[in-house]
Amino acid sequence: MGQDLTNRHFVKELDFTPQEWMGLVGLARRLKAARVEGREERMLVGKTIALIFEKTSTRTRCAFEVAAYHLGAQLTYLDPHGSQIGHKESFADTGRVLGRLYDAIEFRGSRHSDCETLARYAGVPVYNGLTDTWHPTQALCDIVTMVEHTAKPADAISYAYVGDARYNMGNSLLVSGAMSGMDVRIVAPRSLWPTEEIIADARRVAAETGGSVTLTESVEDGVRGVDFVHTDVWVSMGEPDHVWAERIALLTPYAVTADVMRATGNPDAKFMHCLPSFHNRETSVGERIFQEYGLESLEVTDEVFESPASIVFDQSENRMHTIKAVLAATLCGHEL
């Protein structure tokens, strides 16, 4: 029998068993194949979803909108100025209001506790589109992308996350890799590691799945032998500008360069990034960083980003397919 996730929330990875998590991976791949082969089903006709966005978005918003459209659901988009959420109405009350009107709610914002509050009060599935602590829709996408880009089984895959690992991407990649039975390395200055609690959770899950968890400050040791190298921006949304100088000084040795990719010792190693990326000066932020610090790129060089090893746009597309899996599993009980 397949796993049944009907009416379940998708708030953080640890809310699922490893079997459920890998079931979503498999479902996403099947739904992607159905789309490519022209046999996709509009299984969510008549369903409605509210999208709450406190933080700006390209991939998350578009992936939810297109995924819902393909499956037949209708959406309402609420931006920071389009509702009373958090201003005149609490998250608990918002959850109770929207839960009476919609079949599901997506939330993208800062405090993870706000997402948990919505889930507690809404009475319908709540999806975490990103909080400061977790980014599960991205993590699911990343696992699917890695499985697609290697002939190895999931539990034989090895990857390193290089950079600032204290926040959502470091946490989600650490835990989701452990849930998938993979060899996960966090490569970062010790001050930028995930919390001891999250590390302990990842180690506990890895012991169950046969995965492994390594944290190191050494780039050379951390990337040796991996199949994939991940990174993310060094300053997260909502952080003040004054942290740029501190973060650049701390993380410049952790930029993903061609030398870092060679240090894997794996000519087939792939580069991944959840995007957006500061790999050149073609953004206002990139140009400002160049003017202030003289850097042409930050967390990854343009050479790596534009190389054949880069699979960042395959990764970006997979946000849509994996969100379809979450919607199908939770709103109509699609078997995993």
Buried (B, 14 or more C-beta within 10 A) or exposed (E): EBBBBEEBBBBBBBBBBBEBBBBBBBBBBBBBEBBEEEEBBEBBEEBBBBBBBBBEBEBBBEBBBBBBEBBBBBBBBBBBEEBEBBEEEBBBBBBBBBBEEBBBBBBBBBBBEBBBBBBBBBBBBBBBBBBBBBBBBBBBBBBBBBBBBBEEEBEEBBBBBBBBBBBBBBBBBBBBBBBBBBBBBBBBBEEBBBEEEBBEBBBEBBEEBEBBBEBBBEBEBBBBBBBBBBBBBBBBBEBEEEEBEEBBEBBEEBBBBEEBBEBBEBEEBBBBBBBEBBBBBEEEBBEEBBEEEEBEBBBBBBBBBEEEBBBBEBBBBBBBBBBBBBBBBBBBBBEB
